[in-house]
Amino acid sequence: MLEYKMPSLGADMESGFLREWHVKPGDRIRKGDIIAEVETQKGIIEIEVFEEGIIGELLVNLDEQVPVGRSMATILTEEEAASGKAIPAAGVKAPIPETAAQAVPAEEGAQRAEGPAIPEHAPESHHIRASPLAKRVAAEKGIDIATVHGTGPEGAITRDDVEHAIAAQAAPAKAAREAKEEAPAKPAIPKEKTPTPATIPDTKAEVASPSIPEPAAPIPTAKASASADTIRMAVAAAMGKSNREIPHYYLETKIDMSKALAWLSETNKQRPVKERLLPAALLIKAVAKALNDIPELNATWENGLQRKELINVGYVVALRTGGIMVPTIHETDTKTLDEIMQALNDLIPRARALRLRSSELADSTITVTSLGEAGVEVVYGVIYPPQVALVGFGGITEQPWSENGMLTVRPILTATLAADHRASDGSTGSKFLTAIKNYLQQPDKL
Amino acid sequence: MTSEEIKQTLLQQLKGIAPDTEPEQLQPDDNIRQTLGIDSFDYLQFMVALDEKFGIQTPEEDYGKIQTLRELTEYIEANVKN
């Protein structure tokens, strides 16, 4: 039997709030499955498992604050599961008021009494089987939870269900708002907005009078600012720790980007819009290849230098509401430019929506930040602990450039390295930046 | 498709790509990327959306010509195959 523990999703993380289970006792899980959603300062993170087996017990209640390292669930082998050990029959006696269990009818009350109390903030629409997270998102977005079709355990409504309902409403929402303004008391509006009335759960009848939340309220902004505050605190904690503990040294070099840009322009001309590459893909790949040559910088400093086998580049994504997220591009050195581009196209929107998975937040072995678009030429970064290096790219600008005794004008990129002097020295850093520079002179080989 | 319909489609696409912005506040001559804080990734997604909605494969060298809603609407009117 294994115990699944709350993972650390960054040097600054001490605990997270369990917001949703995606599994129940008896469920078969495979490596990479998402078993829960945990709210951290960096948003709601989908937590993955890295074992195979069968869920035994869920050890944490919804909305409970769980310290990093605390057991959240047990995972059984086939044999253990077959022997019936530790699996509550049909999951009903699970010692957790699981999502659906909040709406367990009276006849199961005896069994429920063995379990923990219903969360004291029992929601207003308690006849509806929905996770607290789903209810909260629904309330924030002005969705009547009773109109959402549940696909979770025992038909419970999950956050994904609410988000699908929101997406389905997005287009007609404006028209509906206007209609509502004209006839504010019309209770039929939510029904009209509901795309598939047939999917309304039968529990709807039990809802006395579905209170229609005010959809015109600018909730997304409110939510974004709340998240922006917590993300600010997460960045503050990590950067404060970095500056206190890591003796940084900085190096910089100028890189002539004319070959890389010409190659990119030619390549993109032959591609449909959807398959075009951005300069960032080249920069990230050049960093990954340079790390293959200089592995000392692909490491963490935790009671000494710990070199990392896999090269996982973390790419800094600036949030429009302030703060940053650093999603991971796994095994970056083995990916083609197209694959890196696909990874970015997938990760960046999810990072901005604060919807990353645990492995995408926790696995980076080095960080790349590209501030070029903001217009600056040079960025001196702060290392994300426990990593030992950060590569910064400024904007590409036309600059005077001398080559073979001739003065000319070239598109120039300034690359910087911020590195941990406990882990490496200037000569190592210098080789690394030079390697990046050389790889960018041969873009077709990246 | 009228200019107004094109504009509405553009606003809808921008909202989809950058949900935390307010494209409806854009003035016809505002620089879209600067005003909404849209980076090159968002912009590429926007170009992909234009391709899907209007069937326009915008070459990279044209990016500079379509920085405002007005320019973009005129560009689409000129390039869309009716």
Chai-1 contact restraints between the chains, C-beta under 6 A:
chainA,res_idxA,chainB,res_idxB,connection_type,confidence,min_distance_angstrom,max_distance_angstrom,comment,restraint_id
A,A224,B,D20,contact,1.0,0.0,6.0,A-B,restraint_1
A,N268,B,E60,contact,1.0,0.0,6.0,A-B,restraint_2
A,V273,B,M47,contact,1.0,0.0,6.0,A-B,restraint_3
A,V273,B,V48,contact,1.0,0.0,6.0,A-B,restraint_4
A,V273,B,D51,contact,1.0,0.0,6.0,A-B,restraint_5
A,V273,B,Q57,contact,1.0,0.0,6.0,A-B,restraint_6
A,K274,B,V48,contact,1.0,0.0,6.0,A-B,restraint_7
A,L278,B,S40,contact,1.0,0.0,6.0,A-B,restraint_8
A,R320,B,D20,contact,1.0,0.0,6.0,A-B,restraint_9
A,R320,B,G37,contact,1.0,0.0,6.0,A-B,restraint_10
A,I348,B,F41,contact,1.0,0.0,6.0,A-B,restraint_11
A,E373,B,D39,contact,1.0,0.0,6.0,A-B,restraint_12
